[in-house]
Amino acid sequence: MAVPLRRRLPMLPLVLLAAGGLRAAEGSSSAMEELATEKEAEESHRQDSVSLLTFILLLTLTILTIWLFKHRRVRFLHETGLAMIYGLIVGVILRYGTPSTSGHDKPFSCSQEDRPFTTLLVNVSGKFFEYTLKGEISPGKIHNVEQNDMLRKVTFDPEVFFNILLPPIIFHAGYSLKKRHFFRNLGSILAYAFLGTAVSCFIIGNLMYGVVKLMKLVGQLSDKFYYTDCLLFGAIISATDPVTVLAIFNELHADVDLYALLFGESVLNDAVAIVLSSSIVAYQPTGENTHAFDAAAFFKSVGVFLGIFSGSFMMGAVTGVVTALVTKFTKLHCFPLLETALFFLMSWSTFLLAEACGFTGVVAVLFCGITQAHYTYNNLSAESRSRTKQLFEVLHFLAENFIFSYMGLALFTFQKHIFSPVFIIGAFVAIFLGRAAHIYPLSFLLNLGRRHKISWNFQHMMMFSGLRGAMAFALAIRDTATYSHQMMFSTTLLIVFFTVWIVGGGTTPMLSWLNIRVGDHVPSVEEMSESRWLYFRVGVDPDQDPPPTNDSFQVLQGEGPDSERRNRTKQESAWLFRLWYSFDHNYLKPILTHSGPPLTTTLPSWCGLVARCLTSPQVYDNQEQLREEDSDFILNDGDLTVTYGDTTITANGSSGPHTATTSLDDRRTKSSSEEALERDVGAADREITNRGTRLVFPLEDSA
Amino acid sequence: MAVPLRRRLPMLPLVLLAAGGLRAAEGSSSAMEELATEKEAEESHRQDSVSLLTFILLLTLTILTIWLFKHRRVRFLHETGLAMIYGLIVGVILRYGTPSTSGHDKPFSCSQEDRPFTTLLVNVSGKFFEYTLKGEISPGKIHNVEQNDMLRKVTFDPEVFFNILLPPIIFHAGYSLKKRHFFRNLGSILAYAFLGTAVSCFIIGNLMYGVVKLMKLVGQLSDKFYYTDCLLFGAIISATDPVTVLAIFNELHADVDLYALLFGESVLNDAVAIVLSSSIVAYQPTGENTHAFDAAAFFKSVGVFLGIFSGSFMMGAVTGVVTALVTKFTKLHCFPLLETALFFLMSWSTFLLAEACGFTGVVAVLFCGITQAHYTYNNLSAESRSRTKQLFEVLHFLAENFIFSYMGLALFTFQKHIFSPVFIIGAFVAIFLGRAAHIYPLSFLLNLGRRHKISWNFQHMMMFSGLRGAMAFALAIRDTATYSHQMMFSTTLLIVFFTVWIVGGGTTPMLSWLNIRVGDHVPSVEEMSESRWLYFRVGVDPDQDPPPTNDSFQVLQGEGPDSERRNRTKQESAWLFRLWYSFDHNYLKPILTHSGPPLTTTLPSWCGLVARCLTSPQVYDNQEQLREEDSDFILNDGDLTVTYGDTTITANGSSGPHTATTSLDDRRTKSSSEEALERDVGAADREITNRGTRLVFPLEDSA
């Protein structure tokens, strides 16, 4: 059965040093007993602290080594790979270096008739003690329960990963997703994330079922392993996490569209994988025969998938929208601390709200992050923008490295590993085939519709970058109660190790082998961190839009910068994207932020009153000048692009645009979103020069 | 007895939505049981989420109201008071509004012979389940255990306050303690914090013992209440927490020395109170007669006090120093994210290290914060400085408001309140007398030694500002197992409410009634937050030194700015401070940071090699120019003050100081710390003009 509260969190060292001593006078008979219990509790508390300290020192060591690596520009091993290696070393030490001291926890058997209660009251020589249910123990494991204390302490409750460590990672992914290339490739990303993950899950599941059948034939399987288990394995292992690849892409400044495809896919397929695994778990055919296909159960599972996914999506979007409205209609931005705290609390409440409603918190948090980045971020004060970014960056960094350290540690400290060579080899083959079977066919289909094709080299790179990370681990460790799940967990761990080390290390050679262009006039990491500070100080954040590169469509199609490009750009924007863009630009942005065209011009006239209430006064002001602050220009560059057409405006002129735009008021409000899109590329170039100007007169900006 | 793991953290919603369902096929007989357990677990998880969500919505509401109050400049109610009111309202709703649904947790009795085990294995129809000890329940309370589920959910484990919420609050207090006025008043602050808290504890303890005796006489006391309980109450309630007063001081810009005295006292007496309460708990006379004075036990308690305090102090200082050394000798400042993460982890490890060694984590964290602010902060990159400050500011804000919300909630949801009017009235009188009995005599004694006396008005203000807050609450809720402790907890809660609302609200009238000067040319809060951003953007942080005011010694003594002042300033620096200053300036600063004189000049010549290794190259460079970055000039203004003597240097000349200081190299290294102190005041004025200049040419600075 599922074990809800397997181990208590070492994060809560919960025992007073000497508490209870005051009451020793109540009766000297019980005093000695109490003292003994206190001693044990104190000892347990100390061990909790030590085990958590172990992780913190591991992380500290990792940070220092990361610095050394970055300092020396070592690229063959990413920080996450490093964290795993340190974890491995500490795991070996804990496993073989510490004495197996146990004996405090003496098991006590006492027969009960019915099903287990969640609370037990035990009468010990007249005193009542309360006990809570930790979970079931399979009869063979009773003696394993009281193994090495230290090993038990460092083995966290699996749900910690899912409820404490994943949310900041996923939220940060969503919050940093505000890349124009993401939205430009939205259709392809959705296809890879949804269709791709589903295809991968089913192919891996079926292949693994074959492997399991084979194992049964040769007698390698000692316990049950159902088809649903295989499918679950497919769902677990289908979530890609190209954190290593993306870090290297970032460092080498590889193609931005490829980056967007990989990043978008990995962020969204995490959500898909979670919901998919929940749905597979919900697939419970009625009756005894669990192998027969049960249409009702299947459709129920599909229903669960759709229900959980859309519910979580709604939760995330709704809290994001509420936060945007609150930050828009209060003057909270005068108090950055309050604003940041509110932002943090609202984002966290998404998770809780989704969990309370029976949806998936992690998925809700992802969409909340995307919404916050897209709307709320624009309403925040400059200080809060950097604060929230930095806060979640630190949380993300710590959580991610913690998970990878733990993975290394778990290889030796987890006490129920089942390594089956056949299963492991089968799994490696299956994930390879599963990835191939969705990347190439989907790319082919997408290329039918895409103007700027996904080239073969890109497809190979996407195929290669499908490494597995934190999400696969968190899904696998969630339930390790049965034989099949333990084997799946051990295999997942090995797959993560292999892909992070080998694939992560091979990214740089692979990029050059595939002739993918790198280093497009983009500052290096050290320059970035410097320039970020510089930008930061003048109130512009380079994270908001990707570093200036040559237009990536060019790279994809090998075209020169000619006048044809604009038409092409117009046509190549997918209808889905255009539909969303115009809705977002005309209605959502004006309602939720201080930017976009006034609602009074976009809504039908009978909504006049509502439109006036919802439109912030700044919108009218904004119309009069270039909105320099909001550099998310692909979705929000009404002014910029309109002025682009006016060739009399010099790129670095700060007074020119003002006069030009005010005279163009009517034309602007009529300009459709498609027109805006056409001039997108040119606007990007202007924006950059514009920013260069601002760096020279930073104080003028703040006025 | 002490109850180590009373309730599990709702922060860990630990149950899978539908986990375990996969294994329904293992046997249809157990399937129904499992399903039922899962349902319960799911329900419990949902309630956990809902209860945490309640707090988050409470905090969100508080934040929005705080904004409204700040916006409208309402000062009669501080945010913490507000958080308590919202907490109260929700508490009432939960208490009287929710149905008392329980019954899931069916208690089960089962006799055991010996003392309680920490783990139970229970055999339920052939399956084994593991249970852990939650704690003892007094026989009369067995039926209370299974009361309203929701009320139980919102009642956190008391140790959460101590181990999760207090550390960020206390660390932030230490980290923001880098005020020159704090170090200038160090002696007085130490006296108030140590002697004052001890005096207050014993006076309150003895008075309350009288009250308890009285209650026994009139038959108001229904259970045991020992002398040590009274002393513990004294220790709990002696920790002042003038967060409200200080917020108002900050807003009104009241006298900085008074601010330093109150802030320093409240920060340090938190540490004293914790250790004092641990020591009192450790006071266990041998034998049956617990009322007789036992010299051995008393000295043991004193030993425990000294041991825990010095141990925790050392832990904090050592990790602070290690962090300073790591940040000094690595070039980690190129990567602010790594630096911030390292800083966070090292500071957290202090807490765990202290707990693992049996010391008090909260106290260690306080001294770690002070050390980090004093040394490590100087080694951090500009971005990390703001990042760490902001990170801990947000954590502090959230934790503090959470605690105060919880206090409001606890008044109605805590299920073991014992309100005794006699005890409560007695407690109010006792804390009044206890504070009076240490503020006035100690001030009298300190005034004998102080040049700038603590005036009567200041003493009255200090007397008035002794309100109780988070620390008293956390200490009181730690142990509510016995009758006496429950009464103490209820009384503490009421005292916190009263002092935060009444005293907090009365601060502004009190200040004007006592004629304490407010508003000394200091920007208002809104201006501050604006100017902070401005300062921030040019790399200077106004938090580092207090806003420029007229010299506060003037306020204390009513003197005009004449030439006598310098001599006076020299004399009024206490010997303790001067000793520390010269040691810190000559040895610690150069070893741990990039500032201060080179060790090669301060250490004896036979340490030459060591000195060269430890002195960073920057120190020699620093000598050549004004160290503008480090504006903690009271302890670190060797250069600034030396150049002050040179009247040819204009205040805003940026090239002048360079030539002047280089020619003064020999003189500077010989200049004693006392010389530096003399020119302190003048240097402060220069610093400010200097900064004004920098604002005009911000980009030049970053070079």
Interface residues (C-beta under 8 A of the other chain):
Chain A: M1 A2 P4 L5 R8 L9 M11 L12 P13 L14 V15 L16 L17 A18 A19 G20 G21 L22 R23 A24 A25 E26 S28 S30 E33 E34 A36 T37 E38 E40 A41 E42 S44 H45 R46 S49 V50 L52 L53 I56 L57 L59 T60 I63 L64 I66 W67 K70 H71 H104 D105 K106 P107 F108 S109 C110 S111 Q112 E113 D114 R115 P116 F117 T118 T119 L120 L121 V122 N123 V124 S125 G126 K127 F128 F129 E130 Y131 T132 L133 K134 G135 E136 I137 S138 P139 I142 V145 E146 D157 E159 V160 N163 I164 K224 Y226 T228 D229 L232 S278 I280 V281 A282 Q284 E288 T290 I308 V326 T330 K331 L332 C334 F335 P336 L337 L338 T340 A341 L342 F344 L345 M346 W348 S349 L352 L353 E355 A356 G358 T360 G361 S381 A382 E383 R387 Q390 L391 E393 V394 F397 L398 R478 D479 A481 T482 E526 S529 W533 L534 F536 R537 V538 G539 P698 L699 S702
Chain B: M1 A2 P4 L5 R8 L9 M11 L12 P13 L14 V15 L16 L17 A18 A19 G20 G21 L22 R23 A24 A25 E26 S28 S30 E33 E34 A36 T37 E38 E40 A41 E42 S44 H45 R46 S49 V50 L52 L53 I56 L57 L59 T60 I63 L64 I66 W67 K70 H71 H104 D105 K106 P107 F108 S109 C110 S111 Q112 E113 D114 R115 P116 F117 T118 T119 L120 L121 V122 N123 V124 S125 G126 K127 F128 F129 E130 Y131 T132 L133 K134 G135 E136 I137 S138 P139 I142 V145 E146 D157 E159 V160 N163 I164 K224 Y226 T228 D229 L232 S278 I280 V281 A282 Q284 E288 T290 V304 I308 V326 T330 K331 L332 C334 F335 P336 L337 L338 T340 A341 L342 F344 L345 M346 W348 S349 L352 L353 E355 A356 G358 T360 G361 S381 A382 E383 R387 Q390 L391 E393 V394 F397 L398 R478 D479 A481 T482 E526 S529 W533 L534 F536 R537 V538 G539 P698 L699 S702
